[in-house]
Amino acid sequence: MNNLEINKSITDLEISQDGEIKAYLTTFENADVVNDVIKVGALDKYIDAFNKGTAGVLRMLFQHERSEIIGQWDKLEIDSKGVLGTGTIFEEVSRGKDVKSLLKRGVLNSVSIGFRASKYEDNDIGGRDFYEIELIETSVVDTPANPEAVIVSVKSEDGSVNVRMLEKVLRDAGLSIKESKTIVSVAKKELKNVRDEHTLETSLVETLNNFNLNK
């Protein structure tokens, strides 16, 4: 089968104070908006080569524009959900600085992969199942395609809870605008000094478990 080059995107991602970006570049076994599915194991060979330093640089672009290089991915990990990437946005590049600012404001929140598929087939739901692919580039984009991606964390620039991102997480989980805003108002007080990632997760769970929306 001939190689196929294609772009796929997901939402959301995390941006830290020093420009480090963390996101699921793709997720496994779920159909995107055109019913394409990345299968478990599809990126095993590529990621093994990447982390050994033999796959070359994985560029981070803006909107898949090859002339708009804004950073690179430094580490790729596979878990049960998908491929988690950690990278760096280049603030010395004007577009990189702009994109970082938009990410912090939540105006941009999606990452897309451009990949070459060497093994794939049509599936029963009108799309394709991809069994072996290699990444060509990734991009920060404004239009997601994969509904299964989630925010990795809700930390702000100084390491504390990003209440704007927390509200979005709650809304995405199915809570109403009123419920989300009410919980966020409590989080501002209860979690404002939390910095450690594990402590943050534990504190969020405890706060939500002890919170009664009917009070």
Salt bridges, closest charged atoms under 4 A:
GLU5 OE2 - ARG116 NH2 3.25
ASP12 OD2 - LYS168 NZ 3.25
GLU29 OE1 - LYS39 NZ 2.89
ASP32 OD2 - LYS8 NZ 2.88
ASP36 OD2 - LYS8 NZ 2.66
ASP36 OD2 - ARG128 NH2 2.85
ASP48 OD2 - LYS52 NZ 3.17
GLU68 OE1 - ARG95 NE 3.23
GLU91 OE2 - LYS100 NZ 2.82
GLU132 OE2 - LYS45 NZ 3.80
GLU134 OE2 - ARG116 NH1 3.59
GLU137 OE2 - HIS64 ND1 2.62
GLU157 OE1 - LYS104 NZ 2.87
ASP158 OD2 - ARG195 NH2 3.84
GLU167 OE2 - LYS181 NZ 3.23
ASP172 OD2 - LYS168 NZ 2.98
GLU197 OE1 - LYS155 NZ 3.43
